[in-house]
Amino acid sequence: MSEICNESAGRQSLDQLDTPCLLLDEARMTRNIERLRTHLGTLGVQLRPHLKTPKSIEVAQRTMGSTAGPAAVSTLKEAEQFADAGVRDILYAVGIAPNKLDRVAALRRRGVDLSIVVDNVEAAQAVAAKARETRDKIPTLIEIDSDGHRAGVAPQRPDDLVAIGRVLNEGGPQLRGVLTHAGESYSCKSLDEIAAMAERERAAAVACAQTLRAAGLPAPVVSVGSTPTAHFARDLTGVTEVRAGVFVFFDLVMAGLGVCATDDLALSVLATVIGHQRDKGWILVDAGWMAMSRDRGTARQRVDQGYGIVCDVDSQIYPDLIMVEANQEQGILALRPGSGAMLPDLPVGAQVRILPNHACATGAQHDAYQVVRPGSRDVLARWQRFSGW
């Protein structure tokens, strides 16, 4: 693992940075990683971090705790980039499209243990055909729909599950097990609801693995995970691994769910005040939706945080100051409706930090992290991000 001093950005200070840019609090990130690893360790389950959130070699190495993995990804571009950096155990955790199987085969020829996911017979047949063509038992998991949130085989349809399993087991690939994602946990209203969702996720995945085994099919891997359920699962009996991604940074959606506190958020966008509309109570900054993303995930929660909570340059939150609107390259800061707080005096040229709704979406707007630590305005390193598919 490379040390932070070896990626030095020349010890720039925050006021020397071009804005908007993405700041990463390295101490908060480390604390977040250790929190989840400790919790899953008490439950005896391996963490497979989902690297779709950081899309960065340096962050990935710290999140995995090893250069070789395990890891989960959401694009083959991620798989290729992390393979180049030495990661060898990768799960491509999105249903496979047949036109991507050549890239899967190419990665596997490089010695990467890349596994893939299907949830229908047609996709399984395409994988089986590619496995016969390449003479490579492409390891494949069957996705389970444990909560009605998105893709996957319904646990109530065991015949469909077994049919897919038979195509994979007899057609050349390697049936590796089952996978599910409790995405509906993002709609929970309490920590008890999240814990109940975690048990629902576990029970569905384990039951489907047992269905396959009862049909004489292998299911060595039982993979579950979302950041909320990963943190509040109380029992993971029968599960072999947990996937989570946004935990490494957290965000306002996670804070709104009660999964973390705002002072756990490791990402912020540094912006500069460029003007005022004083009769409207507005402060204008040079960070719009191209810097923050259009994600408005907290709008469905009890407290709507607009496009983000505003802090001073030292990460102290301004009471009730949020980004209420975002144009392409300009953001509008104002007090949230009904607030009795005072609008801070922020002259043109002043810097602010804005905490994002969704770490994955905001991160995707930037090409690098400016790495900082609490109590310092120095930039310790610049870590590259990548994008694309």
Phi and psi in degrees as a GROMACS rama.xvg file:
@    title "Ramachandran Plot"
@    xaxis  label "Phi"
@    yaxis  label "Psi"
@TYPE xy
-72.3512  144.493  SER-2
-84.0255  153.647  GLU-3
-62.4957  -33.4934  ILE-4
-68.8838  -21.2844  CYS-5
-79.4383  -7.44522  ASN-6
-115.627  29.8669  GLU-7
-56.385  140.218  SER-8
-95.9177  20.6671  ALA-9
77.8155  20.0478  GLY-10
52.1415  46.4656  ARG-11
-65.3239  156.458  GLN-12
-101.691  163.396  SER-13
-58.0792  -36.41  LEU-14
-72.5666  -4.23495  ASP-15
-97.4519  -5.83978  GLN-16
-81.296  144.336  LEU-17
-71.5727  136.124  ASP-18
-115.609  153.302  THR-19
-77.7397  151.565  PRO-20
-149.402  166.361  CYS-21
-101.302  121.8  LEU-22
-100.928  141.219  LEU-23
-125.244  116.836  LEU-24
-81.2893  104.988  ASP-25
-66.1048  -34.6225  GLU-26
-68.2515  -42.5424  ALA-27
-64.2688  -42.122  ARG-28
-58.1147  -46.9692  MET-29
-60.8855  -42.1715  THR-30
-62.7276  -41.1795  ARG-31
-63.8561  -42.3856  ASN-32
-63.1085  -46.5388  ILE-33
-64.4217  -34.696  GLU-34
-60.4624  -48.8465  ARG-35
-71.1888  -40.5888  LEU-36
-59.5384  -40.5055  ARG-37
-64.8282  -44.7832  THR-38
-62.3775  -47.5685  HIS-39
-68.5169  -30.1365  LEU-40
-62.1127  -36.9141  GLY-41
-67.9039  -23.3691  THR-42
-96.4034  -1.46468  LEU-43
71.3354  32.1422  GLY-44
-124.734  142.892  VAL-45
-76.0564  141.762  GLN-46
-90.7694  128.826  LEU-47
-112.985  93.5875  ARG-48
-64.6643  139.146  PRO-49
-90.5515  113.524  HIS-50
-87.5207  8.07648  LEU-51
-64.8374  -26.6699  LYS-52
-72.8363  -54.9756  THR-53
-78.236  -37.4465  PRO-54
45.706  49.7687  LYS-55
-149.15  133.608  SER-56
-63.4961  -46.0048  ILE-57
-63.7744  -43.1174  GLU-58
-68.0769  -40.3383  VAL-59
-59.5193  -44.159  ALA-60
-60.708  -39.7627  GLN-61
-72.565  -31.4093  ARG-62
-76.4213  -41.6512  THR-63
-73.0833  -32.3004  MET-64
78.5066  7.71818  GLY-65
-159.488  152.226  SER-66
-78.7564  -17.2792  THR-67
-97.8547  -11.5049  ALA-68
116.329  -168.123  GLY-69
-78.6256  160.987  PRO-70
-149.314  155.488  ALA-71
-119.344  148.529  ALA-72
-136.446  164.573  VAL-73
-115.143  -6.1128  SER-74
-138.669  155.5  THR-75
-71.9241  -24.9824  LEU-76
-59.2599  -43.9052  LYS-77
-61.2005  -46.5177  GLU-78
-57.5997  -43.0463  ALA-79
-66.7891  -43.1616  GLU-80
-64.7331  -44.4134  GLN-81
-71.9372  -32.4301  PHE-82
-62.5222  -40.8946  ALA-83
-59.0567  -29.3107  ASP-84
-89.4458  3.66288  ALA-85
102.936  3.41655  GLY-86
-74.1541  130.977  VAL-87
-118.462  -14.0003  ARG-88
-117.707  98.9847  ASP-89
-129.342  132.478  ILE-90
-108.305  119.722  LEU-91
-87.0905  100.207  TYR-92
-93.2252  35.2411  ALA-93
-128.964  140.197  VAL-94
-48.5802  131.543  GLY-95
-74.8773  140.384  ILE-96
-99.8798  136.594  ALA-97
-53.8659  -32.5815  PRO-98
-73.2208  -3.0381  ASN-99
-100.17  -1.94177  LYS-100
-70.7719  -25.9735  LEU-101
-64.3226  -39.7691  ASP-102
-69.3463  -36.3234  ARG-103
-60.2208  -48.1348  VAL-104
-61.6538  -38.9959  ALA-105
-64.0497  -41.7519  ALA-106
-64.845  -40.2177  LEU-107
-67.8623  -32.6641  ARG-108
-65.3054  -22.8944  ARG-109
-82.529  2.23983  ARG-110
92.1077  12.2511  GLY-111
-86.561  128.77  VAL-112
-82.2366  77.7179  ASP-113
-92.7728  121.479  LEU-114
-108.191  155.199  SER-115
-129.717  178.266  ILE-116
-132.767  139.893  VAL-117
-134.874  161.157  VAL-118
-140.787  19.0538  ASP-119
-153.717  158.99  ASN-120
-64.5763  -38.7238  VAL-121
-60.1514  -46.2333  GLU-122
-65.27  -40.1014  ALA-123
-61.4768  -38.9672  ALA-124
-65.4403  -38.187  GLN-125
-64.4468  -40.6576  ALA-126
-64.4837  -43.1723  VAL-127
-61.1728  -40.4851  ALA-128
-63.9091  -42.4954  ALA-129
-67.5289  -37.1035  LYS-130
-63.5356  -40.9382  ALA-131
-66.4161  -41.068  ARG-132
-63.4177  -42.5812  GLU-133
-92.3739  -8.50887  THR-134
55.7393  40.0797  ARG-135
-127.947  122.487  ASP-136
-76.5864  82.4837  LYS-137
-61.9382  113.853  ILE-138
-68.5307  130.998  PRO-139
-136.099  136.088  THR-140
-108.382  151.556  LEU-141
-97.7787  126.154  ILE-142
-79.4597  136.247  GLU-143
-111.233  136.88  ILE-144
-92.192  95.5937  ASP-145
-87.6246  -10.0546  SER-146
-145.814  10.9378  ASP-147
69.839  18.6943  GLY-148
-85.2135  -40.6732  HIS-149
-157.211  -125.601  ARG-150
-74.5757  170.617  ALA-151
124.284  159.078  GLY-152
-82.4547  132.488  VAL-153
-68.8243  133.514  ALA-154
-58.1477  -23.2909  PRO-155
-78.5846  2.71195  GLN-156
-120.742  67.4043  ARG-157
-63.0968  -29.1678  PRO-158
-64.4074  -39.7089  ASP-159
-63.7437  -43.1255  ASP-160
-59.904  -47.722  LEU-161
-67.8458  -36.4755  VAL-162
-61.5395  -44.164  ALA-163
-63.7445  -43.7929  ILE-164
-59.8314  -38.57  GLY-165
-68.2393  -39.6571  ARG-166
-59.8304  -43.966  VAL-167
-70.8695  -38.7159  LEU-168
-76.4416  -29.4064  ASN-169
-106.346  -8.64584  GLU-170
-101.875  6.57471  GLY-171
121.329  -36.0099  GLY-172
-74.8478  -178.67  PRO-173
-113.135  116.247  GLN-174
-73.2933  112.027  LEU-175
-96.1565  -19.9624  ARG-176
145.785  -149.686  GLY-177
-127.979  158.225  VAL-178
-143.336  141.331  LEU-179
-146.207  160.833  THR-180
-137.347  120.121  HIS-181
-85.5398  67.2508  ALA-182
-63.4347  -24.4168  GLY-183
-69.859  -9.87186  GLU-184
-62.6688  -21.7702  SER-185
-69.6645  -11.6149  TYR-186
-101.95  2.5111  SER-187
-67.9547  152.593  CYS-188
-106.446  -6.42029  LYS-189
-154.866  165.186  SER-190
-68.3324  -32.1714  LEU-191
-64.0869  -38.125  ASP-192
-64.2692  -38.8878  GLU-193
-63.9555  -43.5838  ILE-194
-61.1967  -40.1218  ALA-195
-65.8545  -38.6078  ALA-196
-64.8991  -38.1398  MET-197
-61.0113  -40.7563  ALA-198
-69.0871  -38.2798  GLU-199
-61.4896  -43.6084  ARG-200
-61.2067  -48.9002  GLU-201
-59.9876  -49.466  ARG-202
-61.4441  -40.7849  ALA-203
-64.9484  -45.9637  ALA-204
-65.3863  -44.9436  ALA-205
-64.3654  -41.7395  VAL-206
-62.6416  -40.4213  ALA-207
-68.5841  -37.9987  CYS-208
-61.5454  -40.5147  ALA-209
-66.5255  -35.3156  GLN-210
-60.8903  -44.8984  THR-211
-62.5997  -45.7305  LEU-212
-63.1084  -38.157  ARG-213
-64.9807  -24.8897  ALA-214
-89.06  7.83469  ALA-215
81.88  18.9692  GLY-216
-108.448  148.563  LEU-217
-77.9984  147.64  PRO-218
-151.751  65.4482  ALA-219
-70.0225  -27.2268  PRO-220
-106.139  130.631  VAL-221
-124.746  103.562  VAL-222
-110.825  124.773  SER-223
-128.559  170.803  VAL-224
150.436  140.508  GLY-225
-154.859  158.298  SER-226
-59.2042  -43.9126  THR-227
-62.4576  -49.866  PRO-228
-69.0344  -31.5715  THR-229
-60.1492  -37.4467  ALA-230
-81.1229  -24.9967  HIS-231
-119.952  11.3138  PHE-232
-64.1859  136.899  ALA-233
-106.03  -18.744  ARG-234
-150.628  125.709  ASP-235
-122.702  34.3416  LEU-236
-57.894  129.631  THR-237
90.1368  -10.6747  GLY-238
-91.9951  139.851  VAL-239
-102.538  -23.6799  THR-240
-156.097  154.296  GLU-241
-122.86  131.851  VAL-242
-105.187  139.894  ARG-243
-157.344  152.222  ALA-244
-127.397  -55.5501  GLY-245
-70.0579  -13.6556  VAL-246
-55.9825  -27.9031  PHE-247
-64.9479  -31.242  VAL-248
-114.32  -32.57  PHE-249
60.1475  172.025  PHE-250
-163.326  -177.161  ASP-251
-69.3225  -29.4476  LEU-252
-63.2745  -45.6876  VAL-253
-63.5384  -39.221  MET-254
-64.3639  -38.3966  ALA-255
-65.7043  -27.7502  GLY-256
-80.2125  -14.3853  LEU-257
89.2219  7.19177  GLY-258
-71.3821  -29.9803  VAL-259
-146.742  174.859  CYS-260
-103.55  163.903  ALA-261
-63.5552  -28.0744  THR-262
-80.5826  6.12244  ASP-263
-91.9441  -13.2348  ASP-264
-69.0762  119.635  LEU-265
-91.82  -15.1224  ALA-266
-106.25  143.658  LEU-267
-151.365  158.685  SER-268
-105.844  123.655  VAL-269
-83.4  127.123  LEU-270
-134.006  163.244  ALA-271
-120.996  137.461  THR-272
-69.1161  128.741  VAL-273
-118.914  -4.04405  ILE-274
171.933  -179.904  GLY-275
-141.399  150.629  HIS-276
-123.468  83.9143  GLN-277
-66.4089  -33.5874  ARG-278
-67.9486  -19.198  ASP-279
-100.066  -6.54626  LYS-280
73.1287  31.9471  GLY-281
-107.103  143.577  TRP-282
-117.777  127.446  ILE-283
-99.2089  135.391  LEU-284
-127.002  165.746  VAL-285
-89.1381  23.4504  ASP-286
-122.537  110.662  ALA-287
-108.493  -151.316  GLY-288
-72.5244  -16.541  TRP-289
-69.7517  -20.2023  MET-290
-100.362  -34.0334  ALA-291
-98.2091  -21.9412  MET-292
82.2905  166.606  SER-293
-87.206  2.02306  ARG-294
-63.4845  126.359  ASP-295
-122.972  45.2021  ARG-296
-59.0172  -29.6898  GLY-297
-77.3278  -8.95751  THR-298
-61.8936  -24.3118  ALA-299
-92.2158  -0.196068  ARG-300
-98.4929  175.802  GLN-301
-61.5363  -36.6993  ARG-302
-117.356  118.496  VAL-303
-84.5925  118.495  ASP-304
-96.7929  17.588  GLN-305
60.6459  -131.186  GLY-306
-98.0822  3.0784  TYR-307
150.659  155.701  GLY-308
-87.2183  140.347  ILE-309
-101.066  133.013  VAL-310
-122.805  164.324  CYS-311
-78.2225  -179.693  ASP-312
-67.9279  -16.4206  VAL-313
-99.1022  15.0055  ASP-314
76.8648  15.2971  SER-315
-84.7564  125.056  GLN-316
-71.9118  132.423  ILE-317
-78.3064  125.724  TYR-318
-55.3196  122.246  PRO-319
62.5942  16.404  ASP-320
-94.612  120.455  LEU-321
-132.561  165.707  ILE-322
-84.5048  106.979  MET-323
-84.5783  -23.3185  VAL-324
-150.433  151.75  GLU-325
-135.528  120.816  ALA-326
-93.9353  -177.604  ASN-327
-57.0953  -49.7543  GLN-328
-123.122  9.50155  GLU-329
-131.142  138.351  GLN-330
-113.39  148.832  GLY-331
-111.094  117.753  ILE-332
-98.7628  137.01  LEU-333
-158.671  164.595  ALA-334
-70.8499  143.191  LEU-335
-64.5736  147.766  ARG-336
-53.4602  134.815  PRO-337
86.2534  -2.28333  GLY-338
-72.7016  145.595  SER-339
-102.132  8.78031  GLY-340
-73.0835  164.26  ALA-341
-94.6566  135.885  MET-342
-65.5828  127.328  LEU-343
-67.4243  152.287  PRO-344
-85.8724  99.1831  ASP-345
-118.76  100.512  LEU-346
-70.8293  162.653  PRO-347
-56.0385  132.29  VAL-348
98.8362  -15.5107  GLY-349
-68.4533  149.159  ALA-350
-104.623  147.181  GLN-351
-134.251  161.353  VAL-352
-116.876  135.942  ARG-353
-118.087  122.525  ILE-354
-82.1381  131.526  LEU-355
-87.7889  155.525  PRO-356
-64.5093  -47.5737  ASN-357
-133.447  111.548  HIS-358
-60.5015  -40.3135  ALA-359
-62.9725  -47.358  CYS-360
-69.8507  -41.0763  ALA-361
-67.9717  -43.9132  THR-362
-56.8645  -36.3327  GLY-363
-64.5399  -14.2167  ALA-364
-84.4855  -4.87463  GLN-365
-126.852  157.46  HIS-366
-104.6  -0.0149997  ASP-367
-162.35  158.134  ALA-368
-102.42  134.021  TYR-369
-94.8303  113.661  GLN-370
-88.5128  127.833  VAL-371
-132.555  169.377  VAL-372
-132.037  154.682  ARG-373
-59.7423  144.016  PRO-374
80.6936  3.40508  GLY-375
-134.888  142.305  SER-376
-101.746  10.8984  ARG-377
-82.4919  144.359  ASP-378
-91.6317  117.856  VAL-379
-84.1023  -28.3336  LEU-380
-164.015  163.531  ALA-381
-124.203  114.309  ARG-382
-106.944  126.966  TRP-383
-71.584  144.396  GLN-384
-110.019  160.686  ARG-385
-128.815  166.65  PHE-386
-142.915  -178.417  SER-387
98.046  179.006  GLY-388
